[in-house]
Amino acid sequence: MSVRPVGRLVTLRPLTRADLELFDGWHLDGRLASEFDTFGLRRAERHRGAYEETGLLTEDGGDLVVMTTDGAEPVGDVQWHAVRYGPNRGSIALNIGITLRTDARGRGYGSEAQALLAAYLLGWTTANRIEASTDLANLAEQRALERAGFTREGVLRGASFRSGAYHDMVSFSRLRSDQPPR
């Protein structure tokens, strides 16, 4: 990542090994607690092998730290992974996600981080489609995605299994041809 995406509120930077431990600490002390993030996976467990192999920045997937623009502290991370809709490279979309500390939510960091990530991925990769989904009941994230320039597409029934039950998700996308958010 040669250029760091920088916004008014947040900037994105590459993930380091130290960040994996920091995020695990947040997971354990409840700073990432959310009724919508109850998958039981910790960041280091999920990423340690991939980090060792790639540094977590590839065209098909990655993880960036969300920092306040003053650089004082990380407030979360954004991730992406490839989703195939056909056999050729042109049929790959990138699915994004975000995790923010509970004390960093509701400040506009999430909208800006997701808008920066989408713009970065559309500029850095050949993907035509950036997509995201969230729990049907997660109205705050739905608003954040809309502010980030994503278009609501529909409901994915029973798509997510967490906390012992299936949950409906809402899908969003941003295409290369879409206007950037204001």
Short mmCIF file of the C-alpha atoms (twelve columns), coordinates in Angstrom:
data_MODEL
# 
_entry.id   MODEL 
# 
loop_
_atom_site.group_PDB 
_atom_site.id 
_atom_site.type_symbol 
_atom_site.label_atom_id 
_atom_site.label_alt_id 
_atom_site.label_comp_id 
_atom_site.label_asym_id 
_atom_site.label_seq_id 
_atom_site.Cartn_x 
_atom_site.Cartn_y 
_atom_site.Cartn_z 
_atom_site.pdbx_PDB_model_num 
ATOM 1   C CA . MET A 1   0.000   0.000   0.000   1 
ATOM 2   C CA . SER A 2   1.972   2.974   -1.236  1 
ATOM 3   C CA . VAL A 3   -0.655  5.637   -0.591  1 
ATOM 4   C CA . ARG A 4   -2.634  5.781   2.626   1 
ATOM 5   C CA . PRO A 5   -6.285  6.643   2.108   1 
ATOM 6   C CA . VAL A 6   -6.884  9.780   4.194   1 
ATOM 7   C CA . GLY A 7   -10.212 11.388  5.001   1 
ATOM 8   C CA . ARG A 8   -11.410 14.200  7.217   1 
ATOM 9   C CA . LEU A 9   -11.943 11.909  10.230  1 
ATOM 10  C CA . VAL A 10  -9.916  8.754   9.602   1 
ATOM 11  C CA . THR A 11  -7.005  7.331   7.671   1 
ATOM 12  C CA . LEU A 12  -6.332  3.715   6.712   1 
ATOM 13  C CA . ARG A 13  -2.949  2.060   7.198   1 
ATOM 14  C CA . PRO A 14  -1.550  -1.453  6.790   1 
ATOM 15  C CA . LEU A 15  -2.102  -3.908  9.620   1 
ATOM 16  C CA . THR A 16  0.918   -4.976  11.705  1 
ATOM 17  C CA . ARG A 17  1.491   -8.019  13.891  1 
ATOM 18  C CA . ALA A 18  1.108   -5.784  16.953  1 
ATOM 19  C CA . ASP A 19  -2.376  -4.794  15.745  1 
ATOM 20  C CA . LEU A 20  -3.487  -8.436  15.832  1 
ATOM 21  C CA . GLU A 21  -2.717  -8.601  19.543  1 
ATOM 22  C CA . LEU A 22  -4.311  -5.190  20.156  1 
ATOM 23  C CA . PHE A 23  -7.529  -6.264  18.431  1 
ATOM 24  C CA . ASP A 24  -7.587  -9.503  20.423  1 
ATOM 25  C CA . GLY A 25  -7.306  -7.437  23.606  1 
ATOM 26  C CA . TRP A 26  -10.263 -5.327  22.480  1 
ATOM 27  C CA . HIS A 27  -12.214 -8.486  21.759  1 
ATOM 28  C CA . LEU A 28  -11.499 -9.898  25.213  1 
ATOM 29  C CA . ASP A 29  -12.224 -6.714  27.196  1 
ATOM 30  C CA . GLY A 30  -15.485 -5.994  25.353  1 
ATOM 31  C CA . ARG A 31  -14.393 -2.914  23.360  1 
ATOM 32  C CA . LEU A 32  -15.668 -4.594  20.190  1 
ATOM 33  C CA . ALA A 33  -18.882 -5.886  21.755  1 
ATOM 34  C CA . SER A 34  -21.888 -5.788  19.494  1 
ATOM 35  C CA . GLU A 35  -24.994 -7.879  19.136  1 
ATOM 36  C CA . PHE A 36  -24.064 -8.109  15.434  1 
ATOM 37  C CA . ASP A 37  -20.509 -9.387  15.963  1 
ATOM 38  C CA . THR A 38  -21.043 -12.550 17.964  1 
ATOM 39  C CA . PHE A 39  -19.214 -15.002 15.713  1 
ATOM 40  C CA . GLY A 40  -16.708 -15.945 18.445  1 
ATOM 41  C CA . LEU A 41  -13.664 -15.342 16.222  1 
ATOM 42  C CA . ARG A 42  -10.741 -13.305 17.423  1 
ATOM 43  C CA . ARG A 43  -8.683  -11.266 14.977  1 
ATOM 44  C CA . ALA A 44  -5.345  -13.002 15.615  1 
ATOM 45  C CA . GLU A 45  -6.882  -16.459 15.311  1 
ATOM 46  C CA . ARG A 46  -8.518  -15.513 12.029  1 
ATOM 47  C CA . HIS A 47  -5.542  -13.763 10.496  1 
ATOM 48  C CA . ARG A 48  -2.279  -15.088 11.908  1 
ATOM 49  C CA . GLY A 49  -1.604  -17.611 9.117   1 
ATOM 50  C CA . ALA A 50  -2.638  -15.214 6.370   1 
ATOM 51  C CA . TYR A 51  -0.529  -12.432 7.886   1 
ATOM 52  C CA . GLU A 52  2.555   -14.614 7.867   1 
ATOM 53  C CA . GLU A 53  1.981   -15.472 4.201   1 
ATOM 54  C CA . THR A 54  0.952   -12.131 2.682   1 
ATOM 55  C CA . GLY A 55  1.083   -9.298  5.174   1 
ATOM 56  C CA . LEU A 56  -2.709  -9.121  4.653   1 
ATOM 57  C CA . LEU A 57  -2.681  -6.932  1.572   1 
ATOM 58  C CA . THR A 58  -3.559  -8.669  -1.663  1 
ATOM 59  C CA . GLU A 59  -5.919  -7.808  -4.471  1 
ATOM 60  C CA . ASP A 60  -8.170  -10.681 -3.358  1 
ATOM 61  C CA . GLY A 61  -8.234  -9.824  0.340   1 
ATOM 62  C CA . GLY A 62  -6.783  -7.734  3.082   1 
ATOM 63  C CA . ASP A 63  -7.135  -5.888  6.345   1 
ATOM 64  C CA . LEU A 64  -6.344  -2.235  7.087   1 
ATOM 65  C CA . VAL A 65  -6.344  -0.398  10.403  1 
ATOM 66  C CA . VAL A 66  -8.703  2.574   10.824  1 
ATOM 67  C CA . MET A 67  -6.851  5.430   12.568  1 
ATOM 68  C CA . THR A 68  -8.110  8.828   13.637  1 
ATOM 69  C CA . THR A 69  -6.602  11.439  11.292  1 
ATOM 70  C CA . ASP A 70  -4.522  12.886  14.111  1 
ATOM 71  C CA . GLY A 71  -2.857  9.459   14.240  1 
ATOM 72  C CA . ALA A 72  -3.456  9.250   17.960  1 
ATOM 73  C CA . GLU A 73  -5.048  5.836   18.022  1 
ATOM 74  C CA . PRO A 74  -6.499  2.978   16.046  1 
ATOM 75  C CA . VAL A 75  -10.277 2.762   16.321  1 
ATOM 76  C CA . GLY A 76  -10.875 -0.418  14.317  1 
ATOM 77  C CA . ASP A 77  -10.189 -2.103  11.023  1 
ATOM 78  C CA . VAL A 78  -11.661 -2.665  7.564   1 
ATOM 79  C CA . GLN A 79  -11.329 -5.916  5.651   1 
ATOM 80  C CA . TRP A 80  -12.056 -7.246  2.176   1 
ATOM 81  C CA . HIS A 81  -12.164 -10.579 0.425   1 
ATOM 82  C CA . ALA A 82  -12.878 -11.692 -3.119  1 
ATOM 83  C CA . VAL A 83  -16.265 -13.115 -4.087  1 
ATOM 84  C CA . ARG A 84  -16.547 -14.933 -7.410  1 
ATOM 85  C CA . TYR A 85  -19.611 -14.495 -9.595  1 
ATOM 86  C CA . GLY A 86  -18.074 -16.301 -12.562 1 
ATOM 87  C CA . PRO A 87  -14.903 -18.117 -13.623 1 
ATOM 88  C CA . ASN A 88  -12.932 -15.170 -15.015 1 
ATOM 89  C CA . ARG A 89  -11.088 -12.376 -13.185 1 
ATOM 90  C CA . GLY A 90  -13.667 -9.829  -14.388 1 
ATOM 91  C CA . SER A 91  -16.351 -11.626 -12.375 1 
ATOM 92  C CA . ILE A 92  -14.698 -10.997 -9.004  1 
ATOM 93  C CA . ALA A 93  -16.301 -8.571  -6.568  1 
ATOM 94  C CA . LEU A 94  -14.729 -7.457  -3.309  1 
ATOM 95  C CA . ASN A 95  -16.790 -7.828  -0.148  1 
ATOM 96  C CA . ILE A 96  -15.875 -5.402  2.633   1 
ATOM 97  C CA . GLY A 97  -16.473 -5.342  6.357   1 
ATOM 98  C CA . ILE A 98  -15.648 -3.092  9.285   1 
ATOM 99  C CA . THR A 99  -15.085 -3.476  12.998  1 
ATOM 100 C CA . LEU A 100 -15.030 -0.389  15.230  1 
ATOM 101 C CA . ARG A 101 -14.489 -0.066  18.960  1 
ATOM 102 C CA . THR A 102 -17.751 0.633   20.738  1 
ATOM 103 C CA . ASP A 103 -16.516 4.061   21.893  1 
ATOM 104 C CA . ALA A 104 -15.720 5.026   18.270  1 
ATOM 105 C CA . ARG A 105 -19.179 4.296   16.874  1 
ATOM 106 C CA . GLY A 106 -21.654 7.031   15.943  1 
ATOM 107 C CA . ARG A 107 -18.925 9.562   15.049  1 
ATOM 108 C CA . GLY A 108 -18.853 9.085   11.275  1 
ATOM 109 C CA . TYR A 109 -15.653 7.010   11.339  1 
ATOM 110 C CA . GLY A 110 -17.373 3.949   9.869   1 
ATOM 111 C CA . SER A 111 -18.958 5.751   6.915   1 
ATOM 112 C CA . GLU A 112 -15.735 7.514   6.040   1 
ATOM 113 C CA . ALA A 113 -13.559 4.410   6.471   1 
ATOM 114 C CA . GLN A 114 -15.830 2.354   4.204   1 
ATOM 115 C CA . ALA A 115 -15.970 5.127   1.586   1 
ATOM 116 C CA . LEU A 116 -12.160 5.408   1.664   1 
ATOM 117 C CA . LEU A 117 -11.765 1.644   1.382   1 
ATOM 118 C CA . ALA A 118 -14.190 1.395   -1.547  1 
ATOM 119 C CA . ALA A 119 -12.419 4.230   -3.400  1 
ATOM 120 C CA . TYR A 120 -9.027  2.680   -2.660  1 
ATOM 121 C CA . LEU A 121 -10.093 -0.767  -3.895  1 
ATOM 122 C CA . LEU A 122 -11.705 0.632   -7.056  1 
ATOM 123 C CA . GLY A 123 -8.458  2.493   -7.755  1 
ATOM 124 C CA . TRP A 124 -6.051  -0.313  -6.830  1 
ATOM 125 C CA . THR A 125 -7.803  -3.389  -8.228  1 
ATOM 126 C CA . THR A 126 -9.672  -4.320  -11.378 1 
ATOM 127 C CA . ALA A 127 -12.873 -5.058  -9.424  1 
ATOM 128 C CA . ASN A 128 -16.011 -3.422  -10.798 1 
ATOM 129 C CA . ARG A 129 -18.095 -4.165  -7.696  1 
ATOM 130 C CA . ILE A 130 -17.479 -3.502  -4.011  1 
ATOM 131 C CA . GLU A 131 -20.134 -5.067  -1.820  1 
ATOM 132 C CA . ALA A 132 -21.056 -5.203  1.845   1 
ATOM 133 C CA . SER A 133 -23.794 -6.739  3.911   1 
ATOM 134 C CA . THR A 134 -25.055 -6.258  7.415   1 
ATOM 135 C CA . ASP A 135 -27.675 -7.700  9.718   1 
ATOM 136 C CA . LEU A 136 -31.211 -6.643  8.836   1 
ATOM 137 C CA . ALA A 137 -31.574 -5.149  12.320  1 
ATOM 138 C CA . ASN A 138 -28.289 -3.181  12.148  1 
ATOM 139 C CA . LEU A 139 -29.795 0.127   11.068  1 
ATOM 140 C CA . ALA A 140 -26.714 2.157   12.042  1 
ATOM 141 C CA . GLU A 141 -24.491 0.188   9.640   1 
ATOM 142 C CA . GLN A 142 -27.096 0.401   6.894   1 
ATOM 143 C CA . ARG A 143 -27.060 4.208   7.232   1 
ATOM 144 C CA . ALA A 144 -23.245 4.192   7.323   1 
ATOM 145 C CA . LEU A 145 -23.057 2.211   4.074   1 
ATOM 146 C CA . GLU A 146 -25.530 4.545   2.364   1 
ATOM 147 C CA . ARG A 147 -23.472 7.584   3.499   1 
ATOM 148 C CA . ALA A 148 -20.376 5.797   2.122   1 
ATOM 149 C CA . GLY A 149 -21.967 5.720   -1.341  1 
ATOM 150 C CA . PHE A 150 -23.344 2.176   -1.342  1 
ATOM 151 C CA . THR A 151 -26.726 1.261   -2.799  1 
ATOM 152 C CA . ARG A 152 -29.066 -1.073  -0.941  1 
ATOM 153 C CA . GLU A 153 -29.843 -4.097  -3.120  1 
ATOM 154 C CA . GLY A 154 -31.983 -6.445  -1.087  1 
ATOM 155 C CA . VAL A 155 -32.357 -8.935  1.731   1 
ATOM 156 C CA . LEU A 156 -30.334 -12.153 1.911   1 
ATOM 157 C CA . ARG A 157 -32.621 -14.448 3.868   1 
ATOM 158 C CA . GLY A 158 -30.965 -16.600 6.532   1 
ATOM 159 C CA . ALA A 159 -27.490 -15.773 5.208   1 
ATOM 160 C CA . SER A 160 -25.587 -15.353 8.472   1 
ATOM 161 C CA . PHE A 161 -25.254 -17.879 11.281  1 
ATOM 162 C CA . ARG A 162 -24.255 -16.372 14.613  1 
ATOM 163 C CA . SER A 163 -25.279 -16.739 18.233  1 
ATOM 164 C CA . GLY A 164 -26.862 -20.101 17.447  1 
ATOM 165 C CA . ALA A 165 -29.361 -18.852 14.848  1 
ATOM 166 C CA . TYR A 166 -29.666 -17.787 11.224  1 
ATOM 167 C CA . HIS A 167 -30.118 -14.069 10.556  1 
ATOM 168 C CA . ASP A 168 -31.243 -12.106 7.503   1 
ATOM 169 C CA . MET A 169 -28.713 -9.732  5.975   1 
ATOM 170 C CA . VAL A 170 -29.110 -6.630  3.809   1 
ATOM 171 C CA . SER A 171 -26.800 -6.417  0.797   1 
ATOM 172 C CA . PHE A 172 -25.258 -3.192  -0.527  1 
ATOM 173 C CA . SER A 173 -22.940 -2.459  -3.451  1 
ATOM 174 C CA . ARG A 174 -20.904 0.278   -5.007  1 
ATOM 175 C CA . LEU A 175 -19.914 -0.042  -8.673  1 
ATOM 176 C CA . ARG A 176 -17.048 1.567   -10.509 1 
ATOM 177 C CA . SER A 177 -19.630 3.571   -12.523 1 
ATOM 178 C CA . ASP A 178 -21.399 4.923   -9.389  1 
ATOM 179 C CA . GLN A 179 -20.853 8.523   -8.347  1 
ATOM 180 C CA . PRO A 180 -18.571 8.890   -5.311  1 
ATOM 181 C CA . PRO A 181 -20.285 9.896   -2.049  1 
ATOM 182 C CA . ARG A 182 -20.553 13.588  -1.248  1 
# 
